[in-house]
Amino acid sequence: MSEKIQISKTKDVPDEAHQVLIVDGSDVQTKVGHVAKFHPSGEQNIVVDEIVQYKKPKENNEFIGLTAEELKAYINDPKWKRIRLIIALLYILLLIALLIGSILLIIYTQRCPPKPVLEWYQKDIIYEIDVSTFRDSNGDGIGDIKGIQEKLPYFEKNNIKSILLQSSIFNVSGGTSIKLDGQIPHDKNIDLKIVDPNVGGDNDLQELAKILNRKDMHLIIDLPLASTHDPNGVLWYGSSSVPFKIEQPCRGGTENLGCKYLTSYGRLPLDFNQEEISSAADDRIRYWLSTKKIDGIRVNLPLKYDQQTRLYTISYGTIKHWAEIKTEIEKAAKPKLLLFDIPFGLQRLIENDDLHNKTAHSLFLFDTPQRSNINAESLNTRIQSFENNERPKPQFWQLGSIRKSDDIGTINENQLSKEMILTMGMLFGGTPIILYGEEIGLDQKSTPLMSWTSDSVTGGFCARNAANCENHLKNNYKIAKTSVKRQEALGGVKRDSLLTVFRHLAKLRQQESFQFGVLETGFHADSNSFWFIREAPGHRGYVVLFNLKKQKDGVAHISLRELTEHDVPHHVHYEYQWPTAYLPTSNDTHIDSDNLLIHPQSINIFWWTAKLIKPNVLFKNAKEHTHTH
């Protein structure tokens, strides 16, 4: 099939334009074949033929290789032999140079230290709950395990993945909890295996544990194994067969360890020289960690009694033995937590680094009722004191306590703001233990009920049967002025939205630099500014700066780069400011760290892009972190 198109010569074209450029009757070819044929007649018929295979014309200059004899002549030519040898040697030298260069590059290039492998309890926030005052799901006026289950979305919203249940789950009868309050409770035969039915049954606890496991969350139980709740020193672990009656330890003086133990815990110490007591304690550790598959336990400090001196000392043998039980259980299960609950007044007696690293420490302690002002210098001294005598920085921080013997620096006009203490506890590194309600500024010693709403009667503590719940609570508890609902409504616009600060810090501490980076602190006396750096090599670095000046003293004009001895780069980026963002909030905006105006009583967090800093120091820090835990 072909289509013919007739095209006639135009008379207007001059004759000289019709020169015979192609021989009459010849074909014009392309890659698709013949497309036109010219005839001697005055007309040219253009014919579009079917596509034909294109054949490349042969070149006039064909390549002609050397003959065998000619090749042999070149091969045997001494001149070409030398050229080939020189080329081969140069090739070998090039390979050797590349190999040496690669080795030198590997040796001398600045490298990141290995990223530590952190267990779940080294990364998570631990949220400590008194179940009896947290959430009442059935309206009887006593908080319960079901109430905790109802509030799991709240934990997830706050990036809380580990929950610690206080020992009140074993005795909340009549609404009286055996809280760790430094007071001797009523006589009660407590087994530490049986959950008080007022807070729920064993099935409720197991269901909560399973739900948390599916959500990649963790459950920790508080087990006061080292003491008896009976002030008479007879009842222990649900048994009355005590090898011998525990004598009042304060009869021999108030300075001995036994008396300090009773004063701090509010309970009599058991004697772990007694095999029967030691065996019963072991059984309860295995029961919760292995049989019930709970993720961790918190125990109190075990002592041993010397019959001759009639004095107590710390039973480090028992502590080591409990750690061995945990390690044995971990061989067939995921990592478990063994945490020690030691009152702050007794922590000064700890000489063992391993025990030091398994108990929660407070940022601020006061030995006398007279509390001096905290300035930048004293704050820096306090933080650095944790690493005196080559002792590692604590793994666990405790921001608050309901134990009355724990005199933590309660915030007043002479102390730091709640936001500053929260920022340090969350970002210093290690694991913060947050007492329920601290994220909204709840004072558990005066108003122990967790406040969920602005309801002035129950504060949202009761989920149903409000009338019965109100009657039970009205003579026993006060309702806090603040609440979760109120602080969520503030949304960080107001200064007192502590919950917004908490949520930002909980998210921020998931960054690698806050998980395992180096911690460096410093201060500037003239501007009363305290700062600390968290930076892991190869990851984004951060600096946190507090201006401790009072509002009336005005802003501080500082060079953060000079204060930190150039550890902070010239250009940083905004991360967070409290209570108001005075600086540009765009991540793309560079802020000059040499020229900062820092407002009084403010928290300022800046970041910079990943770089390698002090590799030897950081490598040592990473190795210590890994080996310690």
C-alpha positions in Angstrom: 0.0 0.0 0.0 1.4 3.3 -1.0 0.0 6.8 -1.3 1.2 9.0 -4.2 1.2 12.7 -4.0 1.6 14.8 -7.1 3.7 18.0 -6.8 4.1 20.2 -9.8 6.9 22.7 -10.5 6.0 26.2 -9.8 6.5 28.5 -12.7 7.5 31.3 -10.4 10.7 29.4 -9.4 13.7 30.6 -11.5 15.3 28.1 -13.8 18.6 28.3 -12.0 16.9 26.9 -8.9 16.2 23.6 -10.8 19.7 22.4 -11.1 20.1 18.7 -11.3 21.5 17.9 -8.0 20.4 14.3 -8.0 20.7 11.9 -11.0 17.4 11.5 -12.7 15.6 8.4 -11.6 17.7 7.9 -8.5 16.1 7.1 -5.1 16.4 9.1 -2.0 16.9 6.8 1.0 16.7 7.2 4.7 16.8 4.7 7.5 13.2 3.8 6.8 13.8 3.1 3.1 12.9 4.8 -0.2 10.9 8.0 0.2 11.1 9.7 -3.2 12.0 9.2 -6.8 12.9 11.9 -9.3 12.0 11.6 -13.0 13.3 13.5 -16.0 9.8 14.8 -16.7 9.0 18.1 -15.3 7.1 16.6 -12.5 8.4 14.9 -9.4 6.4 12.1 -8.0 7.0 11.6 -4.3 6.1 8.1 -3.2 5.9 6.9 0.4 6.8 3.2 0.2 6.6 0.6 2.9 9.3 0.6 5.5 12.4 -1.4 4.5 15.4 -2.4 6.4 18.2 0.1 6.4 21.7 -1.1 5.6 24.7 1.0 6.7 26.9 1.5 3.6 30.4 0.1 3.8 33.2 2.4 4.8 35.9 2.9 2.2 38.7 2.6 4.9 38.5 -0.9 6.3 40.6 -1.7 9.4 43.4 -4.1 8.6 45.1 -5.7 11.6 48.7 -6.7 12.0 49.8 -10.0 10.7 51.2 -12.6 13.1 54.7 -12.0 12.0 54.3 -8.2 12.7 52.9 -8.8 16.2 55.7 -11.1 17.1 58.2 -8.5 16.0 56.6 -5.9 18.3 56.4 -8.3 21.2 60.0 -9.1 21.0 61.1 -5.5 20.6 63.1 -4.4 23.7 61.7 -0.9 23.5 58.0 -2.1 23.9 59.0 -4.6 26.6 60.3 -1.7 28.7 57.2 0.3 28.1 54.9 -2.6 29.1 57.0 -3.2 32.3 56.9 0.5 33.3 53.1 0.6 32.8 52.7 -2.6 34.9 54.9 -1.1 37.7 53.0 2.2 37.7 49.7 0.2 37.9 50.9 -1.8 40.9 52.2 1.4 42.6 48.9 3.0 42.1 47.1 0.1 43.8 49.5 0.2 46.7 49.0 4.0 47.1 45.3 3.6 47.1 45.5 0.8 49.7 47.8 2.9 52.0 45.6 6.0 51.6 42.5 4.0 52.6 44.2 2.6 55.7 45.4 6.1 56.7 41.9 7.5 56.1 40.4 4.9 58.4 43.0 5.4 61.1 43.1 9.2 61.2 39.5 10.1 60.3 37.5 11.3 63.3 34.9 8.7 64.1 31.7 8.5 66.2 31.9 6.3 69.2 29.6 3.2 69.1 26.0 4.0 69.9 25.2 2.5 73.4 22.5 -0.1 73.5 20.0 1.2 76.1 17.5 -1.0 77.9 13.9 0.1 78.1 14.3 1.4 81.7 17.3 3.6 80.6 15.2 5.3 77.9 11.7 5.5 79.3 10.1 8.0 81.7 8.9 6.0 84.8 5.6 7.3 86.1 5.0 6.5 89.8 1.4 6.1 90.9 -0.4 5.7 94.2 -3.2 3.6 92.8 -5.6 4.5 95.6 -5.6 8.2 94.7 -5.1 8.1 91.0 -8.5 7.2 89.4 -11.6 5.6 90.7 -13.4 3.5 88.0 -16.3 2.2 90.1 -17.2 5.1 92.4 -16.4 3.7 95.8 -13.9 6.5 96.5 -10.8 4.4 96.2 -8.6 4.4 93.1 -8.2 1.1 91.4 -6.3 -0.7 88.6 -9.2 -0.3 86.2 -8.9 3.4 86.6 -5.2 3.2 85.5 -6.3 1.2 82.4 -8.9 3.9 81.6 -6.1 6.5 81.5 -3.7 4.7 79.2 -4.3 7.3 76.3 -3.1 10.0 78.7 0.2 8.2 79.2 0.6 7.7 75.5 -0.1 11.4 74.9 2.7 12.3 77.4 5.2 9.8 76.0 5.1 7.8 79.2 5.9 4.1 78.6 6.7 2.7 82.1 4.3 2.7 85.1 5.4 2.1 88.7 2.6 1.1 91.1 3.3 2.0 94.7 3.0 -0.6 97.5 -0.4 0.9 98.4 -1.9 -1.8 96.0 -1.3 -4.3 98.9 -3.2 -2.4 101.5 -5.8 0.3 100.9 -8.5 -1.0 103.2 -10.7 1.8 104.5 -9.0 4.2 102.2 -5.8 4.1 104.4 -2.8 3.5 102.3 0.6 2.2 103.5 2.1 5.0 101.5 5.8 5.7 101.9 5.1 8.6 104.1 7.5 8.0 107.1 4.6 7.2 109.4 3.9 3.8 111.0 0.7 2.3 109.6 -2.0 0.3 111.3 -1.4 -3.3 112.0 -2.0 -5.3 108.8 -0.9 -8.8 107.8 0.5 -8.0 104.3 1.8 -10.8 102.1 3.1 -8.8 99.1 1.7 -11.4 96.8 -2.0 -10.6 97.1 -3.4 -7.4 95.7 -5.9 -5.6 97.9 -9.4 -6.4 96.5 -10.3 -2.7 96.9 -8.0 -1.8 94.0 -8.8 -4.9 92.0 -8.0 -8.5 91.8 -5.0 -10.4 90.4 -6.9 -10.7 87.0 -7.1 -6.9 86.8 -3.4 -6.6 87.3 -2.6 -9.3 84.8 -4.9 -7.7 82.2 -3.2 -4.3 82.7 0.2 -6.0 82.2 -0.9 -7.6 79.0 -2.3 -4.4 77.6 0.9 -2.5 78.4 3.0 -5.3 76.8 1.0 -5.0 73.6 1.6 -1.2 73.6 5.3 -1.7 74.2 4.9 -0.3 77.7 6.2 -1.6 81.0 4.8 -2.3 84.5 6.8 -2.1 87.7 5.6 -3.2 91.1 6.8 -1.6 94.4 7.8 -4.5 96.9 8.9 -3.3 100.3 10.6 -6.7 101.0 13.2 -5.5 103.5 10.8 -4.3 106.2 7.6 -5.2 108.1 4.5 -3.1 108.2 3.7 -4.3 111.7 4.9 -1.7 114.3 5.1 -4.6 116.9 7.7 -6.4 114.8 5.8 -9.7 114.6 3.8 -9.8 111.3 5.8 -10.2 108.1 4.9 -11.4 104.6 1.6 -12.7 105.9 3.2 -14.8 108.5 3.5 -14.5 112.3 6.4 -16.9 112.6 9.2 -14.4 112.9 12.4 -16.1 114.0 12.6 -13.5 116.8 10.8 -10.3 117.6 12.2 -7.2 116.1 13.3 -4.8 118.8 12.8 -1.1 118.7 16.1 0.0 117.0 16.0 3.5 118.4 16.4 2.4 122.0 20.1 2.2 121.5 20.3 5.8 120.2 19.0 7.8 117.2 22.2 7.8 115.2 22.5 4.1 114.4 21.3 2.8 111.0 18.4 0.8 112.4 16.8 3.9 114.0 17.5 6.0 110.9 15.8 3.3 108.9 12.7 3.4 111.1 12.6 7.2 111.0 13.0 7.3 107.2 10.8 4.4 106.1 8.4 4.4 109.0 8.8 0.6 109.2 11.0 -1.8 111.1 13.8 -3.5 109.2 14.0 -7.2 108.7 17.1 -9.2 109.4 18.5 -10.8 106.3 20.9 -12.9 108.3 17.8 -15.1 108.9 17.5 -17.7 106.2 13.7 -17.9 106.5 13.3 -14.2 105.8 15.8 -14.3 102.9 14.1 -17.3 101.3 10.6 -15.8 101.6 11.9 -12.5 100.0 13.5 -14.5 97.1 10.2 -16.3 96.5 8.3 -13.0 96.1 10.9 -11.7 93.7 10.6 -14.8 91.5 6.8 -14.6 91.8 6.5 -11.2 90.3 9.4 -11.2 87.8 9.0 -14.8 86.6 5.6 -16.2 87.4 3.6 -13.0 86.8 6.1 -11.7 84.2 6.1 -8.2 85.6 8.8 -6.0 83.9 10.4 -4.8 87.1 10.3 -4.4 90.8 11.3 -1.7 93.3 12.5 -2.9 96.7 13.7 -1.2 99.8 17.1 -1.4 101.5 17.9 -4.8 103.1 19.7 -4.8 106.4 21.3 -7.5 108.6 21.4 -7.5 112.4 24.5 -8.3 114.5 23.4 -10.1 117.7 26.6 -9.1 119.5 26.7 -5.4 118.7 22.9 -5.2 118.5 23.3 -2.9 115.4 22.1 -3.1 111.8 24.3 -2.7 108.7 23.5 -2.8 105.0 23.3 -6.3 103.7 25.3 -6.0 100.4 25.2 -9.8 100.1 21.4 -9.7 99.8 21.6 -6.9 97.3 24.0 -8.9 95.2 21.9 -12.1 95.5 18.7 -10.3 94.4 20.6 -9.0 91.3 21.7 -12.6 90.5 18.1 -13.7 90.7 17.1 -11.0 88.2 19.9 -12.0 85.9 18.9 -15.6 86.0 15.3 -14.7 85.2 16.4 -12.5 82.3 18.0 -15.6 80.5 14.5 -16.7 79.6 12.8 -13.3 79.4 13.3 -9.7 78.3 15.4 -7.4 80.5 14.0 -6.7 83.9 14.4 -3.8 86.3 15.6 -4.1 89.9 15.3 -0.6 91.5 16.0 0.3 95.1 13.8 2.7 97.0 16.1 4.4 99.5 15.1 7.5 101.4 17.2 10.5 100.6 18.4 10.7 104.2 20.0 7.2 103.9 21.6 7.7 100.5 24.7 9.3 102.0 25.5 5.9 103.6 25.7 4.1 100.3 29.3 3.2 99.5 28.6 0.7 96.7 28.6 2.3 93.2 26.3 -0.4 91.8 23.7 0.3 94.5 24.2 4.0 94.0 23.2 3.5 90.3 20.1 1.5 91.2 18.4 4.1 93.3 16.7 7.4 92.4 18.4 10.6 93.5 16.9 14.0 94.1 18.3 17.2 92.5 17.9 19.2 95.7 18.1 18.2 99.3 18.1 20.4 102.4 19.4 19.4 105.8 17.9 22.3 107.7 14.6 24.2 107.4 16.6 27.3 106.5 16.8 27.2 102.7 19.2 29.6 101.0 18.7 31.0 97.6 19.7 28.9 94.7 21.9 30.8 92.3 23.7 29.7 89.1 26.9 28.9 91.0 25.3 26.8 93.8 23.2 25.0 91.1 26.3 24.1 89.1 28.1 22.9 92.3 25.1 20.6 93.2 25.0 19.0 89.8 28.8 18.4 89.7 28.7 16.9 93.2 27.1 13.8 91.7 30.3 12.9 90.0 32.7 13.6 92.8 35.0 10.8 93.9 34.8 9.3 90.4 31.2 8.2 91.0 29.1 8.1 87.9 26.1 10.4 87.4 23.0 8.7 88.7 20.9 6.6 86.3 17.6 7.5 88.0 16.3 11.0 89.0 13.4 11.5 91.4 11.7 14.9 91.2 9.3 14.5 94.1 8.3 12.2 96.9 5.3 11.7 99.2 7.5 10.3 101.9 7.6 13.0 104.6 11.1 12.2 105.6 12.3 13.1 102.1 12.9 16.9 102.4 13.1 17.8 98.7 13.6 21.5 97.8 9.9 22.5 97.7 9.5 25.4 95.4 9.1 28.8 97.0 10.1 32.3 96.3 13.8 31.4 97.1 13.9 28.3 94.9 13.8 27.4 91.2 10.6 27.2 89.2 8.9 23.9 88.7 9.6 24.2 85.0 13.4 24.5 85.6 13.5 21.5 87.9 11.4 19.5 85.5 13.7 20.5 82.6 16.8 19.4 84.4 15.3 16.1 85.6 14.1 15.2 82.1 17.2 16.3 80.1 20.2 15.6 82.3 20.3 12.1 81.1 19.3 8.9 82.8 15.7 8.0 83.8 13.4 10.5 85.5 10.9 9.0 87.9 7.9 11.3 87.8 5.4 11.1 90.7 1.9 11.2 89.4 0.6 14.7 89.0 4.0 16.4 88.9 3.4 17.1 85.2 0.6 19.5 86.3 2.2 20.8 89.5 0.2 18.7 91.9 1.3 18.7 95.6 0.6 15.1 96.7 1.3 15.8 100.3 -1.5 18.3 100.7 -3.8 17.2 97.9 -3.1 13.6 97.0 -5.9 13.0 94.6 -4.9 13.2 91.0 -6.8 16.1 89.5 -8.3 15.4 86.0 -11.0 18.1 85.6 -12.0 21.4 87.1 -14.8 19.7 89.1 -14.4 21.2 92.6 -15.9 18.2 94.3 -14.0 15.2 93.0 -11.6 16.8 90.4 -12.6 14.0 87.9 -11.2 11.4 90.3 -14.4 9.4 90.2 -15.5 8.0 86.9 -19.0 7.1 88.0 -21.3 7.0 91.1 -20.3 10.5 91.9 -22.6 10.9 94.9 -21.1 7.9 96.7 -17.6 8.9 95.8 -18.1 12.5 97.0 -19.4 11.3 100.3 -16.3 9.2 100.8 -13.9 11.9 99.7 -15.3 15.0 101.3 -13.8 14.4 104.8 -10.5 12.9 103.7 -9.2 14.8 100.7 -8.7 18.3 99.3 -9.2 18.9 95.6 -6.3 20.6 93.8 -6.8 24.0 92.2 -5.1 22.9 89.0 -6.2 20.0 86.7 -5.2 18.2 83.5 -8.1 19.6 81.6 -7.3 23.2 82.7 -3.7 23.0 81.7 -4.5 21.4 78.3 -6.9 24.3 77.7 -4.1 26.8 78.4 -2.1 25.2 75.7 1.2 26.8 76.8 0.0 30.3 76.2 0.0 31.0 80.0 3.0 30.8 82.2 1.4 28.1 84.5 0.8 25.5 81.8 3.3 23.1 83.2 1.8 20.1 81.3 2.7 21.7 77.9 6.4 22.1 79.1 6.3 18.4 80.3 5.1 17.1 76.9 7.6 19.1 75.0 10.4 17.8 77.2 9.1 14.2 77.1 9.3 14.3 73.3 12.7 16.2 73.2 14.5 13.7 75.5 14.0 11.0 72.9 16.8 12.6 70.9 20.1 10.7 70.9 22.0 13.5 72.5 19.7 13.5 75.5 19.7 9.7 75.7 23.5 9.0 75.8 25.3 12.3 74.9 27.9 13.9 77.1 26.7 16.3 79.9 28.7 19.5 80.5 27.5 22.2 82.9 28.6 25.7 83.7 27.5 29.1 85.0 28.1 32.8 84.7 27.9 34.6 88.1 27.4 38.2 86.8 24.3 37.3 84.8 23.3 34.5 87.2 22.9 32.1 84.2 23.3 28.4 84.4 23.7 26.2 81.3 24.3 22.6 80.3 25.2 20.9 77.0 24.0 17.6 75.8 25.6 16.3 72.6 26.4 13.0 71.1 28.9 13.0 68.1 27.1 12.6 64.8 23.8 13.8 66.3 22.2 17.2 66.8 23.7 19.1 69.8 21.7 21.0 72.4 22.4 23.7 75.0 19.9 24.5 77.8 20.2 28.0 79.4 18.5 29.3 82.6 18.5 32.9 83.6 18.0 32.8 87.4 17.7 36.6 87.7 14.5 37.9 89.3 12.0 39.7 87.1 13.0 43.1 88.5 16.7 42.6 87.5 16.0 42.6 83.8 17.5 40.7 80.9 21.0 39.2 80.8 23.2 40.0 77.8 25.6 37.1 77.3 27.8 35.4 74.8 26.9 31.7 75.2 29.8 30.7 72.9 32.3 32.4 75.2 30.7 31.0 78.4 30.9 27.5 77.1 34.5 27.9 75.9 33.4 27.6 72.2 31.6 24.3 72.6 28.5 26.1 71.3 28.9 27.1 67.6 28.5 30.7 66.4 25.1 29.9 64.8 22.4 28.0 66.7 18.8 27.3 66.1 15.7 27.9 68.3 14.2 24.9 70.0 12.2 26.0 72.9 11.7 29.0 75.2 9.6 29.3 78.4 7.5 31.2 79.3 7.5 33.2 76.1 9.4 32.8 72.8 11.3 36.0 72.4 13.6 34.8 69.6 12.6 33.8 66.0 11.0 30.3 66.1 11.8 29.2 62.6 14.3 26.2 62.4 15.8 27.9 59.3 16.7 31.0 61.3 20.3 31.2 62.6 20.7 32.8 66.0 24.0 34.4 67.0 25.2 32.7 70.1 27.6 35.5 70.8 24.9 38.1 71.2 21.9 36.9 73.3 19.4 38.7 75.4 18.1 36.2 77.9 15.0 37.2 79.8 14.8 36.7 83.6 13.4 33.4 85.0 13.4 31.9 81.6 14.3 28.5 80.0 16.1 28.7 76.6 16.9 25.6 74.5 18.9 25.9 71.3 20.3 23.2 68.9 22.9 23.0 66.2 23.6 20.5 63.4 25.4 17.3 64.0 29.2 17.4 64.4 32.0 15.5 66.0 33.1 16.9 69.3 35.7 15.7 71.8 35.6 12.1 70.4 37.8 10.7 73.2 35.7 12.1 76.0 32.5 11.0 74.3 33.8 7.5 73.5 34.7 7.1 77.1 31.3 8.3 78.1 29.6 5.9 75.8 31.6 2.9 77.0 30.9 3.8 80.7 27.2 4.0 79.9 27.2 0.6 78.2 29.3 -1.2 80.8 27.5 0.3 83.8 24.2 -1.0 82.8 
